[in-house]
């Protein structure tokens, strides 16, 4: 079967996990560069079989559990060690664009509905613990850094404190400024955290890098 184009990537230990436009999850061994398995991430619901996987979240603890987000706002919990799948209720109106584990029990999702939602896996995925809105564009990235979460949406970003009250998180998303002090209009492409220093590196679609 055609695995489709690659839409996202995640890692667990020596394994590389891909998400594809056909809703498949190929798993590869980094050391041998050989495929380990190929799973259908959405086969617990027929409607999900042909939907694209938009994002994958993997646990930092190195276990085999991942969460895959689909283009219809649904998601699946998935154990790649045994192929066990648990389909979840709709998380967003529209596509799920980003998923991240904040800790072993907390998952953060961002969607094309311009919202960020925080979920507790132990309580199910029917009512989010928190909903953060105010973004002008769809959510493009979620990056946990310590007790904070950096959210990117187009050219703007916002820093959320999940342990703080709602008032502290009402600040509007902001744009990066270049060396001349002008606001950047190019979309943020990615953020990386540099080791224990928690120094941030940001890049945008024009190829500029900020720290």
MOTA-V147556 format. One record per pair of residues at least 6 apart in sequence whose C-alpha atoms are under 6 Angstrom apart, sorted by sequence separation. I is the first residue (numbers start at 1). GAP is how many residues later the second one is. D is the distance in Angstrom with one decimal. If there is no record, write none. Layout:
i/gap/d
I/GAP/D
I/GAP/D
//
This chain:
i/gap/d
10/6/6.0
11/6/5.8
19/6/5.1
28/6/5.6
42/6/5.2
43/6/5.6
69/6/4.4
78/6/5.8
101/6/4.5
110/6/4.5
143/6/5.5
151/6/5.5
177/6/4.4
193/6/5.7
203/6/4.4
10/7/5.1
18/7/5.5
28/7/4.2
42/7/5.4
68/7/5.5
78/7/4.7
100/7/5.7
109/7/5.7
143/7/5.0
151/7/5.2
176/7/5.7
177/7/5.6
193/7/4.8
202/7/5.5
9/8/5.7
18/8/5.6
27/8/5.9
28/8/5.2
58/8/4.6
68/8/5.3
77/8/5.8
100/8/5.3
109/8/5.3
142/8/5.9
150/8/5.7
175/8/5.9
176/8/5.5
192/8/5.8
202/8/4.9
9/9/4.6
27/9/5.4
57/9/5.5
67/9/5.7
77/9/5.0
99/9/5.7
108/9/5.7
119/9/4.9
142/9/4.7
150/9/4.6
160/9/5.8
192/9/5.2
201/9/5.6
8/10/5.8
17/10/4.7
27/10/5.3
57/10/5.1
67/10/4.5
76/10/5.5
99/10/4.6
108/10/4.6
118/10/5.6
119/10/5.6
141/10/5.7
149/10/5.7
191/10/5.7
201/10/4.6
8/11/5.1
16/11/5.7
26/11/6.0
56/11/5.7
67/11/5.9
76/11/4.4
98/11/5.7
107/11/6.0
118/11/5.4
141/11/5.0
149/11/5.1
191/11/4.6
200/11/5.5
7/12/5.6
16/12/5.2
26/12/4.4
56/12/4.5
66/12/5.2
76/12/5.5
98/12/5.0
107/12/5.2
118/12/5.1
140/12/5.6
148/12/5.6
190/12/5.9
6/13/5.8
7/13/5.3
15/13/5.6
25/13/5.7
55/13/5.9
65/13/5.7
75/13/5.4
97/13/5.7
106/13/5.6
117/13/5.7
140/13/5.1
148/13/4.7
190/13/5.6
6/14/4.5
15/14/4.9
25/14/5.0
55/14/5.2
65/14/4.5
96/14/6.0
97/14/4.9
106/14/4.8
117/14/4.6
139/14/4.5
189/14/5.5
5/15/5.3
14/15/5.9
15/15/5.8
24/15/5.7
54/15/5.6
64/15/5.4
96/15/4.3
105/15/5.7
116/15/5.8
138/15/5.7
158/15/4.6
188/15/6.0
189/15/4.6
4/16/5.4
5/16/5.4
14/16/5.4
24/16/4.7
53/16/5.8
54/16/5.3
64/16/5.5
74/16/4.5
95/16/5.6
105/16/5.3
116/16/5.0
137/16/5.5
157/16/5.1
188/16/4.1
189/16/5.6
4/17/5.1
24/17/5.7
53/17/4.6
64/17/5.7
73/17/5.4
74/17/5.9
95/17/5.3
115/17/5.7
137/17/5.9
156/17/5.6
157/17/5.5
187/17/5.6
4/18/5.1
23/18/6.0
52/18/5.8
73/18/5.6
94/18/5.6
115/18/4.8
156/18/5.0
187/18/5.7
52/19/5.6
73/19/4.8
92/19/6.0
156/19/4.5
186/19/5.9
73/20/5.9
93/20/5.7
155/20/5.9
73/21/5.1
114/21/5.6
72/22/5.5
73/22/4.6
72/23/5.0
73/23/5.1
114/23/5.8
71/24/4.1
114/24/4.4
114/25/5.6
70/26/5.8
112/26/4.3
69/27/5.4
22/28/5.5
23/28/5.5
111/28/5.5
23/29/5.0
110/29/5.3
22/30/5.4
23/30/5.3
155/30/5.6
21/31/4.0
155/31/5.4
21/32/5.9
155/32/3.9
20/33/5.6
154/33/4.4
155/33/5.3
19/34/5.4
57/42/5.3
54/43/5.8
55/43/5.5
57/43/4.9
98/43/5.6
7/47/6.0
8/47/5.5
13/49/5.7
12/50/5.2
//
